[in-house]
Amino acid sequence: MPPAGHRPVDNLDDDDYPAYTMGRAAEMLSTTPAFLRALGDHRLITPLRSEGGHRRYSRYQLRIAARARELVDQGTPIEAACRIVILEDQLEEAQRINEQLRARDSEPQPKTSA
């Protein structure tokens, strides 16, 4: 039973919810299940497993896989494509954190009496 206040439809908005089977994910990306397994072998994405042991992918993982596919289609070896995507993801996260810190530092500081 879902937790109180949680609706199954909420999963439709969750980027990390493992909603897609390997076959569906491969179809959506116009690739093969072998390509998705290779991304897992190179530790780019780690799909969750269903109770039956089947791989399940989230929308976030599909976006990552799509970016890797773009690079491979451009002639980048899969190992290099995976590393590039990992670095791009890390850079995006660092930039987001940096922006948050700048916003926090630009807020007026309360005056303290000494």
N, C-alpha and C positions, 0 to 999 in steps of 0.2 A: 504494500500500500504506500502511495507517495506521502511525503511529509505533509503535515497540516499547512494549508496555505499554498501548496505547490500544485500546479496544474500541469498535466502532461503537455499541453500546448506551449508551456513555457520553454520546453526543450527546443521548440522550433526557432526560438530566438537566441539560443545558446550556441555560440561559435565553437565551443569545445565539446558539445554533445556528440558522441560517436554514432551518428545517424546513418552512415552510408556503408554498405557492404563493399567488399573489394571489387566485385563485378560492376556495381553501380558507380563506384568512384572511378574505376578505369574507363568506363563508358563516358562519364561526365568530362573526363580529361582527354578523351580520345587517345588513350594509351592502352597498355596491356597490364594485366595483373603482375606480370614479371617485372615491369618497370616500378610498380609500387613496392613490390618485395625488395627490389634493389635499393630503393630509397630507405627502406627500413634497415637493410644490411649496412648501409653507409650512415646509419643513425641520424638521418635527416628528420624522419617522422617515425614515431612508434605508435602504431594503431592499438587501440584497446581491443580486447578479445571478448566476444560474446560468451555466454555460458557454455556454448557448444564448441568454443575455441576458434570461431571465425573472426577474421579481422574486421574491425569497424573503424571508419574514418570520420573525423569532424570536418566542418566547413573550414576551420583554420588550417587543418592539415591538408585539405584539398588546395587551398590557396598556395601553401608552401610547395606542394607537389607540382602545381601548375607553373610556378616560377622556375622550378628545377627543369621542368619539361621544356620551357622556353629556351633556357640556356643550352640544354642538350640538343634541341632542334637547331640551334645556331652553331653547333659543332663543338661545344664544350664537353670534355669527358665528364662522365657522371660523377666521379669522385670530386672533381674541381667544382662542378655545378652545385653539389651538396655543400661544399665548404663556402662557396660564394653566398648561397642562400642563408646559411647559418650566420655568416658575418653581416649580411644585410639586415637580418632580423635582430642581431645584437646591437647594431648601429642604431636602428630604429628605436629600440628600447632605451638605449643610452640617451638619445636625443629627447625622447619623451620625458625621461627623468630629469634631464638638464632643464627642459622647459618648465617643469613643475617647480624645480628649485629656484629658477630665476623669478617665476611668478611669486613664490613665497617670499623671496628676498626683496622684491619690489613693493611688498605690502608695507604700509606704514607701521612702524614698530611702536608699541605702547611705551609711553614715557614712564620711567621708573624714578622714584624719588630716593635719593641717597641720604 
